Amino acid sequence: MSDDAFINEVMDGLKEKGFLMIPDEFIEQLIITLHANVTAINTMTKIAEIETQMLGSLLPKGSRQIESLKTLSTRIAEIAFNVEGLRDEQR
């Protein structure tokens, strides 16, 4: 058995027994940080949308950047909800 496989087996065993837990303070701070990032990205998206409307054809990449920001915001929000789910499972 490789070292990685052994470590994963031990970690899984600890999780199953309830011995391996992430501190609540860390999870709470992570959730707050993720939601703050979503808020910041959503604000940047709105600014980029306004810039694109104002400058129109001068920003040919503007709409791609806006879609990229929206996708990033969605992914970070999904991560935040997954972390919240982990926190709820731990309790």
N, C-alpha and C positions, 0 to 999 in steps of 0.2 A: 504494500500500500504506500502510495506516495505521501509526502509530507502534507501537501495541500488537501488530499483526500482525507487524511487523518484529522487535520484541523477542522475541515468542514463537518466531519462526522461528530467530533467533539462539540463543536458549536451547535449543531442541530440537536444533539442530546441535551445540552444545557438549556436551549430554548424550549424544548419539549417539557423539561422539568420545571421551567419557570425561573431558572437561576440566572439567565442572561437577559438583562433588561437595560434599556437605554434610560438614563435619568430623565425624569419629567421636565426638569429645567431646560435640558438641552433640546428636547422635542418642542417645548413651548417656544423657545427662542428661534428654532429652525422654522416653525410654522409662521411666526411673526415676520421673520426675515423674508420668507418666500412670498407671503402676501404683500409685504412692502415692495418687493421687486415687481410683482404683478401690477401694483398701483403705479409705480414709476414707469414701467414699460407702457402701460395704457396711456399715461400722460404724454410720453414721447410719441406714441402713435397718433394721438390727437394733434400734436404739434406738427408732425410730419404730414398729416392729412391737410391741415390748414396751409402749410407751405406748398404742398402740391397743388392745391386749389388756387393759391395766389400766383404761383409762378408757372403753372400749367406745363407747357411743352418744354420749358427750360430745365425741368427735372424729369427726364425720361425714366430714370430708375426709381422715382419716388413711389410709385404704386407697388413695385416689388419690395421695397424696403418696408412699406406699410404692412403688406401681407406677411413679411418675415417677422415683424414685431408682433403682429397679432398671433401668429403661430407660436412664437416664443412665450408670449403671455399665457396662452392656453396650456402649453406644456408645463410651465412652472406652476400654474394653478392646479393641474393634475397631480403634480408631485406633492404640492401642499396638502391636497385632499388625501393622498395616499399616506402621507406622514400622519395626518390626523387619524386615519384609520388604524395605523400602527399604534398610536398613542391609546386609542380606545381599546384595542385588543390587549394591551399591556395592563390595563386597569382591571 
